[in-house]
Amino acid sequence: MPNLYSNRNNTNIMKYKFEQFKVEIDNPTVTVDMNTIRDKAIDKLLSVDIILTTNTVSFGLTAENMPYDPTWEDDMVADMVNEWLVQFEV
């Protein structure tokens, strides 16, 4: 499994707004750093570092407290991140 996942081939145009950034992030490439997975096993919550990259800038943040099934595998993390990002769509 590669250490990074990217949605670069995604044709959907997305726009995100995060409280800590003063701008809307238009149609970014989302890169997930698989080496940064943190698992709260008791609570069944997973966190991972991601980078949102546009043509002009990159934003780093942590996708936090994503619920998961106990049988999750690495290739499911990108889907968890996509579901987590929905709450920030504009």
C-alpha positions in Angstrom: 0.0 0.0 0.0 1.5 3.4 -0.9 2.1 5.8 1.9 0.1 8.6 0.2 -3.4 8.6 -1.4 -4.5 11.4 -3.7 -7.8 12.2 -5.3 -6.1 14.0 -8.2 -8.1 12.1 -10.8 -11.4 13.1 -9.2 -13.5 15.0 -11.7 -16.0 16.4 -9.1 -15.4 20.1 -8.4 -15.5 20.7 -4.6 -15.2 23.8 -2.5 -14.3 23.7 1.2 -14.2 26.2 4.1 -12.4 25.5 7.3 -12.6 27.7 10.4 -8.8 28.0 10.8 -8.3 29.3 7.2 -9.8 32.6 6.0 -10.4 31.4 2.5 -12.5 29.0 0.6 -10.5 26.2 -0.9 -11.6 25.5 -4.5 -11.3 22.1 -6.1 -8.2 20.9 -4.2 -6.3 17.7 -4.6 -6.6 15.8 -1.4 -3.5 13.9 -0.3 -3.7 11.5 2.7 -0.4 10.7 4.5 -0.9 7.0 5.5 2.1 7.2 7.8 0.3 9.5 10.1 -2.7 7.3 11.0 -3.7 7.5 14.7 -6.2 5.0 16.0 -8.2 5.5 19.2 -9.0 1.8 19.4 -11.3 2.0 22.4 -13.5 4.7 20.8 -13.1 3.3 17.3 -12.0 6.7 15.9 -9.2 7.3 13.4 -7.3 10.5 12.6 -4.9 11.1 9.7 -2.9 14.1 8.3 -4.1 15.4 4.9 -3.0 18.1 2.5 -5.4 20.1 0.3 -3.5 21.5 -2.7 -4.7 24.0 -5.2 -2.9 25.5 -8.2 -1.5 28.2 -5.9 -1.4 27.0 -2.3 -1.4 24.0 0.0 -3.3 23.6 3.3 -2.3 21.0 5.9 -4.7 19.7 8.4 -5.8 16.6 10.4 -8.9 14.7 9.5 -9.9 13.8 13.1 -12.2 11.4 14.9 -13.5 9.5 11.9 -15.6 6.5 13.1 -14.6 3.2 11.6 -15.5 -0.5 11.4 -13.2 -2.6 13.5 -12.1 -4.5 10.4 -10.9 -1.4 8.5 -8.0 -1.6 6.2 -5.6 1.0 4.8 -7.4 1.3 1.5 -10.6 2.4 3.3 -8.9 5.5 4.9 -9.3 7.7 1.7 -13.1 7.0 1.8 -13.2 7.9 5.5 -11.4 11.2 4.7 -13.9 12.0 1.8 -16.8 11.4 4.2 -15.1 13.6 6.9 -14.6 16.4 4.3 -18.3 16.6 3.6 -18.9 18.7 6.7 -16.7 21.5 5.3 -18.2 21.7 1.8 -19.5 25.1 0.8 
